[in-house]
Amino acid sequence: MLDKMQALKDAVSCLLDPEGTDPRQLVERLRGLNDYFATHFASHMEEEETTLFPLLEQQEAGGPELVA
């Protein structure tokens, strides 16, 4: 997950300062990241909601307010 976030940050940096960057490679990189975030990231967040949030509600003081 973190490597995909770093890749997105790098791609945006290239958009802001495109000197020496091949536009086709950058577009392909962004397409790949978009595919990842549209599919894998969404399922990751759904998994977090079903596993992590209930644990926080049960284990943490103020957990219900934290996940609300």
PDB file as gemmi writes it, atoms N, CA and C in Angstrom:
CRYST1    1.000    1.000    1.000  90.00  90.00  90.00 P 1                      
ATOM      1  N   MET A   1       0.824  -1.181   0.000  1.00  0.00           N  
ATOM      2  CA  MET A   1       0.000   0.000   0.000  1.00  0.00           C  
ATOM      3  C   MET A   1       0.876   1.256   0.000  1.00  0.00           C  
ATOM      4  N   LEU A   2       1.855   1.282   0.896  1.00  0.00           N  
ATOM      5  CA  LEU A   2       2.700   2.472   0.985  1.00  0.00           C  
ATOM      6  C   LEU A   2       3.508   2.703  -0.279  1.00  0.00           C  
ATOM      7  N   ASP A   3       3.921   1.615  -0.938  1.00  0.00           N  
ATOM      8  CA  ASP A   3       4.674   1.787  -2.171  1.00  0.00           C  
ATOM      9  C   ASP A   3       3.804   2.388  -3.274  1.00  0.00           C  
ATOM     10  N   LYS A   4       2.512   2.054  -3.283  1.00  0.00           N  
ATOM     11  CA  LYS A   4       1.603   2.646  -4.268  1.00  0.00           C  
ATOM     12  C   LYS A   4       1.373   4.129  -3.976  1.00  0.00           C  
ATOM     13  N   MET A   5       1.283   4.477  -2.701  1.00  0.00           N  
ATOM     14  CA  MET A   5       1.127   5.891  -2.338  1.00  0.00           C  
ATOM     15  C   MET A   5       2.376   6.680  -2.740  1.00  0.00           C  
ATOM     16  N   GLN A   6       3.549   6.097  -2.528  1.00  0.00           N  
ATOM     17  CA  GLN A   6       4.802   6.758  -2.919  1.00  0.00           C  
ATOM     18  C   GLN A   6       4.872   6.908  -4.436  1.00  0.00           C  
ATOM     19  N   ALA A   7       4.446   5.877  -5.157  1.00  0.00           N  
ATOM     20  CA  ALA A   7       4.443   5.946  -6.619  1.00  0.00           C  
ATOM     21  C   ALA A   7       3.509   7.042  -7.112  1.00  0.00           C  
ATOM     22  N   LEU A   8       2.361   7.184  -6.460  1.00  0.00           N  
ATOM     23  CA  LEU A   8       1.430   8.249  -6.827  1.00  0.00           C  
ATOM     24  C   LEU A   8       2.049   9.614  -6.558  1.00  0.00           C  
ATOM     25  N   LYS A   9       2.691   9.761  -5.431  1.00  0.00           N  
ATOM     26  CA  LYS A   9       3.360  11.024  -5.098  1.00  0.00           C  
ATOM     27  C   LYS A   9       4.434  11.342  -6.138  1.00  0.00           C  
ATOM     28  N   ASP A  10       5.213  10.342  -6.525  1.00  0.00           N  
ATOM     29  CA  ASP A  10       6.258  10.551  -7.530  1.00  0.00           C  
ATOM     30  C   ASP A  10       5.673  10.946  -8.882  1.00  0.00           C  
ATOM     31  N   ALA A  11       4.572  10.300  -9.263  1.00  0.00           N  
ATOM     32  CA  ALA A  11       3.939  10.615 -10.547  1.00  0.00           C  
ATOM     33  C   ALA A  11       3.399  12.044 -10.558  1.00  0.00           C  
ATOM     34  N   VAL A  12       2.807  12.464  -9.462  1.00  0.00           N  
ATOM     35  CA  VAL A  12       2.292  13.836  -9.380  1.00  0.00           C  
ATOM     36  C   VAL A  12       3.456  14.826  -9.412  1.00  0.00           C  
ATOM     37  N   SER A  13       4.540  14.487  -8.769  1.00  0.00           N  
ATOM     38  CA  SER A  13       5.726  15.360  -8.816  1.00  0.00           C  
ATOM     39  C   SER A  13       6.221  15.518 -10.242  1.00  0.00           C  
ATOM     40  N   CYS A  14       6.175  14.432 -11.022  1.00  0.00           N  
ATOM     41  CA  CYS A  14       6.585  14.504 -12.423  1.00  0.00           C  
ATOM     42  C   CYS A  14       5.638  15.371 -13.236  1.00  0.00           C  
ATOM     43  N   LEU A  15       4.370  15.353 -12.877  1.00  0.00           N  
ATOM     44  CA  LEU A  15       3.416  16.229 -13.569  1.00  0.00           C  
ATOM     45  C   LEU A  15       3.715  17.693 -13.285  1.00  0.00           C  
ATOM     46  N   LEU A  16       4.106  17.975 -12.053  1.00  0.00           N  
ATOM     47  CA  LEU A  16       4.387  19.353 -11.671  1.00  0.00           C  
ATOM     48  C   LEU A  16       5.707  19.849 -12.244  1.00  0.00           C  
ATOM     49  N   ASP A  17       6.645  18.930 -12.441  1.00  0.00           N  
ATOM     50  CA  ASP A  17       7.949  19.286 -13.013  1.00  0.00           C  
ATOM     51  C   ASP A  17       8.307  18.231 -14.051  1.00  0.00           C  
ATOM     52  N   PRO A  18       7.712  18.325 -15.252  1.00  0.00           N  
ATOM     53  CA  PRO A  18       7.818  17.255 -16.241  1.00  0.00           C  
ATOM     54  C   PRO A  18       9.145  17.181 -16.996  1.00  0.00           C  
ATOM     55  N   GLU A  19      10.078  18.043 -16.721  1.00  0.00           N  
ATOM     56  CA  GLU A  19      11.334  18.065 -17.461  1.00  0.00           C  
ATOM     57  C   GLU A  19      12.037  16.710 -17.378  1.00  0.00           C  
ATOM     58  N   GLY A  20      12.351  16.145 -18.546  1.00  0.00           N  
ATOM     59  CA  GLY A  20      13.046  14.870 -18.602  1.00  0.00           C  
ATOM     60  C   GLY A  20      12.145  13.660 -18.412  1.00  0.00           C  
ATOM     61  N   THR A  21      10.833  13.871 -18.363  1.00  0.00           N  
ATOM     62  CA  THR A  21       9.893  12.775 -18.155  1.00  0.00           C  
ATOM     63  C   THR A  21       9.193  12.448 -19.468  1.00  0.00           C  
ATOM     64  N   ASP A  22       9.130  11.165 -19.798  1.00  0.00           N  
ATOM     65  CA  ASP A  22       8.408  10.732 -20.989  1.00  0.00           C  
ATOM     66  C   ASP A  22       6.915  10.745 -20.665  1.00  0.00           C  
ATOM     67  N   PRO A  23       6.149  11.593 -21.347  1.00  0.00           N  
ATOM     68  CA  PRO A  23       4.714  11.707 -21.048  1.00  0.00           C  
ATOM     69  C   PRO A  23       3.967  10.382 -21.175  1.00  0.00           C  
ATOM     70  N   ARG A  24       4.339   9.549 -22.157  1.00  0.00           N  
ATOM     71  CA  ARG A  24       3.650   8.267 -22.325  1.00  0.00           C  
ATOM     72  C   ARG A  24       3.873   7.350 -21.132  1.00  0.00           C  
ATOM     73  N   GLN A  25       5.100   7.310 -20.635  1.00  0.00           N  
ATOM     74  CA  GLN A  25       5.390   6.485 -19.466  1.00  0.00           C  
ATOM     75  C   GLN A  25       4.631   6.992 -18.250  1.00  0.00           C  
ATOM     76  N   LEU A  26       4.571   8.290 -18.114  1.00  0.00           N  
ATOM     77  CA  LEU A  26       3.865   8.880 -16.980  1.00  0.00           C  
ATOM     78  C   LEU A  26       2.370   8.553 -17.033  1.00  0.00           C  
ATOM     79  N   VAL A  27       1.780   8.645 -18.213  1.00  0.00           N  
ATOM     80  CA  VAL A  27       0.352   8.335 -18.355  1.00  0.00           C  
ATOM     81  C   VAL A  27       0.109   6.856 -18.038  1.00  0.00           C  
ATOM     82  N   GLU A  28       0.968   5.978 -18.517  1.00  0.00           N  
ATOM     83  CA  GLU A  28       0.813   4.551 -18.219  1.00  0.00           C  
ATOM     84  C   GLU A  28       0.949   4.279 -16.725  1.00  0.00           C  
ATOM     85  N   ARG A  29       1.866   4.958 -16.095  1.00  0.00           N  
ATOM     86  CA  ARG A  29       2.061   4.828 -14.646  1.00  0.00           C  
ATOM     87  C   ARG A  29       0.808   5.264 -13.896  1.00  0.00           C  
ATOM     88  N   LEU A  30       0.251   6.391 -14.310  1.00  0.00           N  
ATOM     89  CA  LEU A  30      -0.962   6.899 -13.669  1.00  0.00           C  
ATOM     90  C   LEU A  30      -2.151   5.970 -13.921  1.00  0.00           C  
ATOM     91  N   ARG A  31      -2.232   5.389 -15.097  1.00  0.00           N  
ATOM     92  CA  ARG A  31      -3.313   4.433 -15.382  1.00  0.00           C  
ATOM     93  C   ARG A  31      -3.214   3.217 -14.463  1.00  0.00           C  
ATOM     94  N   GLY A  32      -1.996   2.714 -14.303  1.00  0.00           N  
ATOM     95  CA  GLY A  32      -1.801   1.572 -13.414  1.00  0.00           C  
ATOM     96  C   GLY A  32      -2.174   1.895 -11.984  1.00  0.00           C  
ATOM     97  N   LEU A  33      -1.778   3.067 -11.529  1.00  0.00           N  
ATOM     98  CA  LEU A  33      -2.125   3.487 -10.166  1.00  0.00           C  
ATOM     99  C   LEU A  33      -3.626   3.683 -10.020  1.00  0.00           C  
ATOM    100  N   ASN A  34      -4.253   4.232 -11.041  1.00  0.00           N  
ATOM    101  CA  ASN A  34      -5.702   4.407 -11.003  1.00  0.00           C  
ATOM    102  C   ASN A  34      -6.400   3.054 -10.898  1.00  0.00           C  
ATOM    103  N   ASP A  35      -5.941   2.094 -11.672  1.00  0.00           N  
ATOM    104  CA  ASP A  35      -6.529   0.753 -11.598  1.00  0.00           C  
ATOM    105  C   ASP A  35      -6.378   0.184 -10.192  1.00  0.00           C  
ATOM    106  N   TYR A  36      -5.214   0.351  -9.617  1.00  0.00           N  
ATOM    107  CA  TYR A  36      -4.971  -0.167  -8.271  1.00  0.00           C  
ATOM    108  C   TYR A  36      -5.910   0.492  -7.257  1.00  0.00           C  
ATOM    109  N   PHE A  37      -5.942   1.808  -7.263  1.00  0.00           N  
ATOM    110  CA  PHE A  37      -6.750   2.515  -6.267  1.00  0.00           C  
ATOM    111  C   PHE A  37      -8.251   2.306  -6.489  1.00  0.00           C  
ATOM    112  N   ALA A  38      -8.665   2.075  -7.719  1.00  0.00           N  
ATOM    113  CA  ALA A  38     -10.085   1.850  -8.000  1.00  0.00           C  
ATOM    114  C   ALA A  38     -10.538   0.450  -7.585  1.00  0.00           C  
ATOM    115  N   THR A  39      -9.615  -0.486  -7.485  1.00  0.00           N  
ATOM    116  CA  THR A  39     -10.003  -1.866  -7.161  1.00  0.00           C  
ATOM    117  C   THR A  39      -9.422  -2.319  -5.827  1.00  0.00           C  
ATOM    118  N   HIS A  40      -8.127  -2.492  -5.780  1.00  0.00           N  
ATOM    119  CA  HIS A  40      -7.480  -3.044  -4.583  1.00  0.00           C  
ATOM    120  C   HIS A  40      -7.637  -2.146  -3.365  1.00  0.00           C  
ATOM    121  N   PHE A  41      -7.504  -0.861  -3.547  1.00  0.00           N  
ATOM    122  CA  PHE A  41      -7.606   0.056  -2.414  1.00  0.00           C  
ATOM    123  C   PHE A  41      -9.017   0.047  -1.841  1.00  0.00           C  
ATOM    124  N   ALA A  42     -10.008  -0.001  -2.717  1.00  0.00           N  
ATOM    125  CA  ALA A  42     -11.397  -0.033  -2.249  1.00  0.00           C  
ATOM    126  C   ALA A  42     -11.653  -1.294  -1.428  1.00  0.00           C  
ATOM    127  N   SER A  43     -11.147  -2.432  -1.893  1.00  0.00           N  
ATOM    128  CA  SER A  43     -11.346  -3.666  -1.127  1.00  0.00           C  
ATOM    129  C   SER A  43     -10.550  -3.634   0.169  1.00  0.00           C  
ATOM    130  N   HIS A  44      -9.395  -2.992   0.155  1.00  0.00           N  
ATOM    131  CA  HIS A  44      -8.600  -2.841   1.382  1.00  0.00           C  
ATOM    132  C   HIS A  44      -9.369  -2.018   2.416  1.00  0.00           C  
ATOM    133  N   MET A  45      -9.971  -0.938   1.985  1.00  0.00           N  
ATOM    134  CA  MET A  45     -10.730  -0.094   2.907  1.00  0.00           C  
ATOM    135  C   MET A  45     -11.955  -0.836   3.450  1.00  0.00           C  
ATOM    136  N   GLU A  46     -12.585  -1.630   2.605  1.00  0.00           N  
ATOM    137  CA  GLU A  46     -13.735  -2.412   3.058  1.00  0.00           C  
ATOM    138  C   GLU A  46     -13.301  -3.424   4.118  1.00  0.00           C  
ATOM    139  N   GLU A  47     -12.156  -4.028   3.901  1.00  0.00           N  
ATOM    140  CA  GLU A  47     -11.625  -4.977   4.885  1.00  0.00           C  
ATOM    141  C   GLU A  47     -11.309  -4.278   6.206  1.00  0.00           C  
ATOM    142  N   GLU A  48     -10.745  -3.089   6.119  1.00  0.00           N  
ATOM    143  CA  GLU A  48     -10.455  -2.324   7.330  1.00  0.00           C  
ATOM    144  C   GLU A  48     -11.735  -2.033   8.111  1.00  0.00           C  
ATOM    145  N   GLU A  49     -12.773  -1.668   7.397  1.00  0.00           N  
ATOM    146  CA  GLU A  49     -14.040  -1.347   8.048  1.00  0.00           C  
ATOM    147  C   GLU A  49     -14.654  -2.561   8.735  1.00  0.00           C  
ATOM    148  N   THR A  50     -14.469  -3.745   8.159  1.00  0.00           N  
ATOM    149  CA  THR A  50     -15.086  -4.929   8.745  1.00  0.00           C  
ATOM    150  C   THR A  50     -14.243  -5.576   9.835  1.00  0.00           C  
ATOM    151  N   THR A  51     -12.915  -5.339   9.833  1.00  0.00           N  
ATOM    152  CA  THR A  51     -12.070  -5.981  10.846  1.00  0.00           C  
ATOM    153  C   THR A  51     -11.508  -5.001  11.869  1.00  0.00           C  
ATOM    154  N   LEU A  52     -10.941  -3.916  11.396  1.00  0.00           N  
ATOM    155  CA  LEU A  52     -10.262  -2.998  12.311  1.00  0.00           C  
ATOM    156  C   LEU A  52     -11.235  -2.140  13.113  1.00  0.00           C  
ATOM    157  N   PHE A  53     -12.240  -1.603  12.478  1.00  0.00           N  
ATOM    158  CA  PHE A  53     -13.145  -0.700  13.182  1.00  0.00           C  
ATOM    159  C   PHE A  53     -13.861  -1.366  14.352  1.00  0.00           C  
ATOM    160  N   PRO A  54     -14.374  -2.595  14.179  1.00  0.00           N  
ATOM    161  CA  PRO A  54     -14.993  -3.238  15.346  1.00  0.00           C  
ATOM    162  C   PRO A  54     -14.003  -3.451  16.495  1.00  0.00           C  
ATOM    163  N   LEU A  55     -12.761  -3.762  16.177  1.00  0.00           N  
ATOM    164  CA  LEU A  55     -11.744  -3.904  17.226  1.00  0.00           C  
ATOM    165  C   LEU A  55     -11.517  -2.591  17.960  1.00  0.00           C  
ATOM    166  N   LEU A  56     -11.449  -1.513  17.219  1.00  0.00           N  
ATOM    167  CA  LEU A  56     -11.271  -0.206  17.850  1.00  0.00           C  
ATOM    168  C   LEU A  56     -12.450   0.123  18.756  1.00  0.00           C  
ATOM    169  N   GLU A  57     -13.634  -0.188  18.282  1.00  0.00           N  
ATOM    170  CA  GLU A  57     -14.831   0.081  19.097  1.00  0.00           C  
ATOM    171  C   GLU A  57     -14.787  -0.683  20.414  1.00  0.00           C  
ATOM    172  N   GLN A  58     -14.277  -1.914  20.375  1.00  0.00           N  
ATOM    173  CA  GLN A  58     -14.261  -2.757  21.566  1.00  0.00           C  
ATOM    174  C   GLN A  58     -13.080  -2.477  22.482  1.00  0.00           C  
ATOM    175  N   GLN A  59     -11.918  -2.186  21.920  1.00  0.00           N  
ATOM    176  CA  GLN A  59     -10.687  -2.146  22.693  1.00  0.00           C  
ATOM    177  C   GLN A  59     -10.267  -0.751  23.164  1.00  0.00           C  
ATOM    178  N   GLU A  60     -10.571   0.252  22.424  1.00  0.00           N  
ATOM    179  CA  GLU A  60     -10.127   1.598  22.741  1.00  0.00           C  
ATOM    180  C   GLU A  60     -11.158   2.357  23.564  1.00  0.00           C  
ATOM    181  N   ALA A  61     -10.683   3.088  24.559  1.00  0.00           N  
ATOM    182  CA  ALA A  61     -11.565   4.018  25.260  1.00  0.00           C  
ATOM    183  C   ALA A  61     -11.974   5.101  24.254  1.00  0.00           C  
ATOM    184  N   GLY A  62     -13.233   5.319  24.116  1.00  0.00           N  
ATOM    185  CA  GLY A  62     -13.697   6.292  23.123  1.00  0.00           C  
ATOM    186  C   GLY A  62     -13.716   5.718  21.719  1.00  0.00           C  
ATOM    187  N   GLY A  63     -13.585   4.399  21.608  1.00  0.00           N  
ATOM    188  CA  GLY A  63     -13.557   3.747  20.295  1.00  0.00           C  
ATOM    189  C   GLY A  63     -14.767   4.029  19.434  1.00  0.00           C  
ATOM    190  N   PRO A  64     -15.992   3.934  19.985  1.00  0.00           N  
ATOM    191  CA  PRO A  64     -17.155   4.217  19.138  1.00  0.00           C  
ATOM    192  C   PRO A  64     -17.131   5.623  18.529  1.00  0.00           C  
ATOM    193  N   GLU A  65     -16.662   6.584  19.293  1.00  0.00           N  
ATOM    194  CA  GLU A  65     -16.580   7.946  18.755  1.00  0.00           C  
ATOM    195  C   GLU A  65     -15.459   8.048  17.705  1.00  0.00           C  
ATOM    196  N   LEU A  66     -14.412   7.270  17.902  1.00  0.00           N  
ATOM    197  CA  LEU A  66     -13.278   7.308  16.991  1.00  0.00           C  
ATOM    198  C   LEU A  66     -13.661   6.814  15.602  1.00  0.00           C  
ATOM    199  N   VAL A  67     -14.456   5.762  15.516  1.00  0.00           N  
ATOM    200  CA  VAL A  67     -14.806   5.195  14.214  1.00  0.00           C  
ATOM    201  C   VAL A  67     -16.076   5.766  13.631  1.00  0.00           C  
ATOM    202  N   ALA A  68     -16.776   6.613  14.360  1.00  0.00           N  
ATOM    203  CA  ALA A  68     -18.026   7.184  13.853  1.00  0.00           C  
ATOM    204  C   ALA A  68     -17.789   8.173  12.747  1.00  0.00           C  
TER     205      ALA A  68                                                      
END                                                                             
